[in-house]
Amino acid sequence: MTNVLDRLPEGARVAVIRLRSLGDSVLTTPALVLLKQFRPDLKLSVVVEDNFAAVFTGNPDVDQILAPNAASLARLRPHLALNLHGGATSVRLMLAAASGLRAGFGHFRFQPMYNIRIPRAQEILGPEILKMDRKVHTAEHLASAMFYLGVPQSEIPRARLFAAPFSRSGPYAVLHPLASSPEKTWPRENFLAVAKHLRDLGIEPLFVAGADEDLSAFGEHCCFQGAALEEVKSLLAGASLFVGNDSGPAHIAAAFGRPVIVLFGSSDVENWSPWRTENAVLTSPNGINSIEVSEVAEAIDRLVPQPTPHFLQPTPHLPQPR
């Protein structure tokens, strides 16, 4: 049976509909890498909300970033509309594209609207995973769609973001101390203790948060509240380390290959752990508040190389006088 990608002509237009969530948007990029590596001729558009559009800026795999409205899709008229969200809004956008090929996962609602139904990731990724019936990471889940469409199975790469690193006179760590709910938020006094530990190591702690979040408790440190996503990308691209609750910034840091320490509360670690970067994932059966500051400090000491004391550094070889 001919796979879906074989049915697309040279230079075909593909619309990837990716609504909601910073983390979901970041973890979509490995799938885009796989698609464009296999079919570099495709003209790939990502349909994404304005809040998350900066995830895809500067990405050579993306030919166009489209606003999530029917007019944008109607003008594009893609050969293939791939819905990676599955909700009612994304289905309306998919139908507005008037594509001959409309793909989405088989567990999505509104199944009659799709003429390509993608199976569970476990079925696509192989018999061992299916036999184990293990959960798949979100990056695996999204990449599996590309394998089903016809991309040969291969290792799923790290997420791919682009930004110029933030310029700072010395090493710094980015801390994100807030989250969407109390059960996902480590106590603020613990983050302040971690900031002190970082300063003792000669690493400046920088705090980031969204415009609707409150960083006033961390005012003794440099804070970036409500910074544009492009600026957050730059901050994380140049950081020595990220420490924070399970959140979108953690996935951005992982995409830049930064060491990442993530504190998990009610989120599913198997679905949302840092993807393809050095990391420490900290959890507790008694909830996020039970994670000790000492655990985070130990993870920092393990993940961040410590400078060699001056008296231990090798003496440079000096030329002998003639």
C-alpha positions as CSV (number, residue, x, y, z in Angstrom):
1,M,0.0,0.0,0.0
2,T,1.3,3.4,-1.0
3,N,2.0,5.6,2.1
4,V,0.6,9.1,2.5
5,L,3.8,10.9,1.7
6,D,4.2,9.0,-1.5
7,R,0.9,10.4,-2.6
8,L,2.1,14.0,-2.2
9,P,3.5,15.7,-5.4
10,E,6.9,17.4,-5.4
11,G,6.7,20.7,-3.5
12,A,3.3,19.8,-1.9
13,R,1.9,22.1,0.8
14,V,1.5,20.6,4.2
15,A,-0.3,22.3,7.1
16,V,0.5,21.1,10.6
17,I,-2.2,22.3,13.1
18,R,-0.7,22.7,16.5
19,L,-2.9,24.5,19.0
20,R,-2.4,24.9,22.8
21,S,0.5,24.6,25.1
22,L,4.1,25.8,25.0
23,G,5.5,22.4,25.8
24,D,3.4,20.7,23.1
25,S,4.6,23.2,20.6
26,V,8.3,22.7,21.5
27,L,7.9,18.9,21.4
28,T,6.3,19.1,17.9
29,T,9.6,20.2,16.4
30,P,11.3,16.8,16.4
31,A,8.5,15.5,14.3
32,L,9.0,18.4,11.8
33,V,12.7,17.6,11.6
34,L,11.9,14.0,10.6
35,L,9.4,15.1,8.0
36,K,11.7,17.7,6.3
37,Q,14.7,15.4,6.4
38,F,12.8,12.8,4.5
39,R,10.9,15.2,2.2
40,P,12.8,18.5,2.0
41,D,10.7,19.5,-1.0
42,L,7.6,19.9,1.1
43,K,6.3,23.4,1.9
44,L,5.6,23.1,5.6
45,S,3.3,25.6,7.4
46,V,2.6,25.5,11.1
47,V,-0.8,26.8,12.3
48,V,-0.2,28.0,15.8
49,E,-1.6,30.5,18.3
50,D,0.2,33.9,18.6
51,N,1.3,33.1,22.1
52,F,3.4,30.1,20.9
53,A,4.4,31.2,17.4
54,A,7.9,32.2,18.5
55,V,8.6,28.5,19.1
56,F,8.9,28.1,15.4
57,T,10.6,31.4,14.3
58,G,13.9,30.9,12.7
59,N,13.3,27.2,12.2
60,P,14.5,26.2,8.7
61,D,12.1,23.2,8.7
62,V,9.1,25.7,8.8
63,D,8.3,27.6,5.6
64,Q,5.4,29.6,7.0
65,I,3.8,30.3,10.4
66,L,0.1,30.8,10.1
67,A,-2.5,32.3,12.4
68,P,-5.2,29.9,13.5
69,N,-8.0,31.2,11.4
70,A,-10.0,29.7,8.6
71,A,-9.0,32.4,6.1
72,S,-5.3,31.5,6.4
73,L,-6.0,27.8,5.8
74,A,-8.3,28.6,2.9
75,R,-5.7,30.7,1.2
76,L,-3.0,28.0,1.7
77,R,-5.1,25.1,0.3
78,P,-2.6,22.5,1.5
79,H,-2.4,19.1,-0.1
80,L,-2.3,17.6,3.4
81,A,-3.7,19.0,6.7
82,L,-2.2,17.2,9.7
83,N,-4.1,17.9,12.9
84,L,-2.0,17.4,16.0
85,H,-4.5,18.8,18.4
86,G,-7.8,17.2,17.7
87,G,-10.2,19.6,19.4
88,A,-13.2,21.3,17.8
89,T,-11.4,24.4,16.8
90,S,-8.6,22.5,15.2
91,V,-11.1,20.4,13.2
92,R,-12.8,23.5,11.9
93,L,-9.4,24.8,10.8
94,M,-8.6,21.5,9.1
95,L,-11.9,21.6,7.2
96,A,-11.3,25.2,6.1
97,A,-8.1,24.0,4.5
98,A,-10.2,21.9,2.1
99,S,-7.4,19.4,1.8
100,G,-7.8,16.2,0.0
101,L,-5.8,14.5,2.8
102,R,-6.9,15.1,6.4
103,A,-4.9,13.3,9.0
104,G,-5.2,13.0,12.8
105,F,-4.9,10.4,15.6
106,G,-7.4,7.7,15.8
107,H,-8.3,8.6,19.4
108,F,-9.4,12.2,18.4
109,R,-13.0,13.2,18.4
110,F,-14.9,13.9,15.2
111,Q,-13.5,10.9,13.4
112,P,-15.7,11.2,10.3
113,M,-13.8,14.4,9.4
114,Y,-10.5,12.5,8.9
115,N,-9.7,10.3,6.0
116,I,-6.3,9.3,7.5
117,R,-6.6,7.9,11.0
118,I,-3.2,7.5,12.8
119,P,-3.0,4.6,15.3
120,R,-1.7,4.7,18.8
121,A,2.0,5.5,19.0
122,Q,2.7,2.2,20.7
123,E,1.5,0.4,17.6
124,I,3.6,2.5,15.3
125,L,6.8,2.5,17.3
126,G,7.2,-1.2,17.5
127,P,6.3,-4.5,19.1
128,E,8.5,-4.1,22.1
129,I,6.8,-0.9,23.2
130,L,3.4,-2.4,22.4
131,K,4.3,-5.5,24.4
132,M,5.4,-3.4,27.4
133,D,2.3,-1.2,26.9
134,R,4.4,1.6,28.3
135,K,3.5,5.2,28.1
136,V,5.2,7.1,25.3
137,H,6.8,10.5,25.7
138,T,5.0,13.4,24.0
139,A,7.9,13.8,21.5
140,E,7.5,10.1,20.6
141,H,3.8,10.4,20.3
142,L,4.0,13.3,17.8
143,A,6.9,11.8,15.9
144,S,5.0,8.6,15.5
145,A,2.5,10.4,13.2
146,M,5.4,11.1,10.8
147,F,6.4,7.4,10.8
148,Y,2.8,6.4,10.0
149,L,2.6,8.9,7.1
150,G,5.7,7.4,5.5
151,V,8.9,8.7,7.1
152,P,11.2,5.7,7.8
153,Q,11.5,5.0,11.5
154,S,14.7,6.4,13.0
155,E,15.9,7.9,16.2
156,I,13.7,10.8,17.3
157,P,15.9,13.9,17.6
158,R,16.0,16.6,20.2
159,A,13.5,19.5,19.9
160,R,14.8,22.2,17.7
161,L,14.6,25.9,18.6
162,F,16.5,28.9,17.4
163,A,17.6,32.0,19.2
164,A,20.8,34.1,19.9
165,P,22.1,33.3,23.4
166,F,21.5,36.0,26.0
167,S,24.6,38.1,26.7
168,R,25.7,38.1,30.4
169,S,29.0,38.8,32.0
170,G,29.1,35.5,33.8
171,P,27.4,32.1,34.1
172,Y,23.7,32.2,35.0
173,A,20.8,29.8,35.7
174,V,17.2,30.3,34.8
175,L,14.6,29.5,37.4
176,H,10.9,29.2,36.7
177,P,9.2,29.0,40.2
178,L,5.6,29.1,39.2
179,A,3.1,26.7,37.6
180,S,-0.5,26.4,36.6
181,S,-1.7,24.9,39.8
182,P,-0.6,24.6,43.5
183,E,0.1,20.8,43.3
184,K,2.6,21.5,40.5
185,T,4.4,24.4,42.3
186,W,7.4,23.9,44.6
187,P,7.4,26.4,47.6
188,R,8.9,29.8,46.9
189,E,11.2,29.6,49.9
190,N,12.7,26.5,48.4
191,F,13.5,28.3,45.2
192,L,15.1,31.2,47.2
193,A,17.3,28.6,48.9
194,V,18.3,27.2,45.5
195,A,19.1,30.7,44.3
196,K,21.4,31.1,47.3
197,H,23.1,27.8,46.5
198,L,23.7,28.9,42.9
199,R,25.1,32.3,44.0
200,D,27.5,30.4,46.3
201,L,28.7,28.5,43.3
202,G,29.3,31.7,41.3
203,I,26.2,31.3,39.1
204,E,23.7,34.1,38.9
205,P,20.0,33.1,39.4
206,L,17.6,34.7,36.9
207,F,13.8,34.2,37.5
208,V,11.3,34.0,34.6
209,A,7.5,34.0,34.7
210,G,4.5,34.9,32.5
211,A,2.8,38.2,32.4
212,D,0.0,36.9,34.6
213,E,2.4,35.4,37.2
214,D,3.9,37.2,40.2
215,L,7.6,37.2,40.8
216,S,7.5,39.8,43.6
217,A,8.7,37.2,46.2
218,F,12.0,36.9,44.2
219,G,12.6,40.7,43.8
220,E,16.1,40.5,45.3
221,H,17.2,38.7,42.2
222,C,17.0,39.6,38.5
223,C,13.5,38.9,37.3
224,F,12.0,38.6,33.8
225,Q,8.2,38.7,34.2
226,G,6.1,38.8,31.1
227,A,9.1,38.7,28.8
228,A,8.4,37.9,25.2
229,L,8.9,34.3,24.2
230,E,11.8,35.3,21.9
231,E,13.5,36.8,24.9
232,V,12.8,33.7,27.0
233,K,14.3,31.6,24.3
234,S,17.5,33.7,24.3
235,L,17.7,33.5,28.1
236,L,17.5,29.7,28.0
237,A,19.8,29.4,25.0
238,G,22.7,31.0,27.0
239,A,21.9,29.5,30.5
240,S,24.2,27.1,32.3
241,L,21.2,25.4,33.9
242,F,17.4,25.5,34.2
243,V,15.6,24.7,37.4
244,G,11.9,24.8,37.6
245,N,8.5,23.2,37.9
246,D,7.2,21.1,35.0
247,S,6.5,23.8,32.5
248,G,7.0,25.0,29.0
249,P,10.3,26.8,29.8
250,A,11.8,23.4,30.9
251,H,11.1,22.1,27.4
252,I,12.7,25.1,25.8
253,A,15.8,24.7,27.9
254,A,16.0,21.0,26.9
255,A,15.7,22.0,23.2
256,F,18.8,24.1,23.6
257,G,20.6,21.2,25.2
258,R,20.9,22.9,28.6
259,P,21.1,20.8,31.8
260,V,17.6,20.7,33.2
261,I,16.3,20.1,36.7
262,V,12.5,19.6,36.8
263,L,10.3,19.2,39.9
264,F,7.2,17.2,39.1
265,G,4.0,17.3,41.0
266,S,0.8,16.0,39.4
267,S,2.1,15.9,35.9
268,D,3.0,12.5,34.2
269,V,6.8,12.2,34.2
270,E,6.8,9.6,31.4
271,N,4.9,11.9,29.1
272,W,6.7,15.2,30.0
273,S,10.2,14.5,31.2
274,P,13.0,16.6,29.5
275,W,13.7,15.2,26.1
276,R,17.2,14.4,25.0
277,T,19.2,16.5,27.3
278,E,21.1,16.0,30.6
279,N,18.6,16.2,33.3
280,A,17.4,15.4,36.8
281,V,13.7,14.7,37.3
282,L,12.7,15.1,41.0
283,T,9.4,13.7,42.4
284,S,8.0,12.5,45.7
285,P,5.1,10.2,46.4
286,N,4.0,12.7,49.0
287,G,3.7,15.5,46.5
288,I,5.9,18.3,45.2
289,N,6.2,20.0,48.5
290,S,8.0,17.0,49.9
291,I,11.0,17.4,47.5
292,E,13.9,18.6,49.6
293,V,16.1,21.6,48.8
294,S,19.1,19.3,49.3
295,E,17.9,17.1,46.4
296,V,17.9,20.0,44.1
297,A,21.3,21.2,45.4
298,E,22.8,17.8,44.8
299,A,21.4,17.7,41.3
300,I,22.9,21.1,40.6
301,D,26.3,20.0,41.8
302,R,26.1,17.0,39.6
303,L,25.0,18.7,36.4
304,V,27.0,21.9,36.5
305,P,30.7,21.5,36.2
306,Q,32.5,23.3,39.0
307,P,35.5,25.5,38.2
308,T,38.9,24.1,39.1
309,P,40.5,26.0,42.0
310,H,43.3,28.2,40.9
311,F,45.9,26.3,42.9
312,L,44.9,23.0,41.2
313,Q,45.1,24.3,37.7
314,P,48.0,23.0,35.6
315,T,51.0,25.3,35.3
316,P,51.3,26.4,31.6
317,H,54.4,25.2,29.9
318,L,56.8,28.0,29.5
319,P,59.5,28.0,26.9
320,Q,63.0,27.4,28.3
321,P,65.6,30.2,27.8
322,R,68.3,29.5,25.2
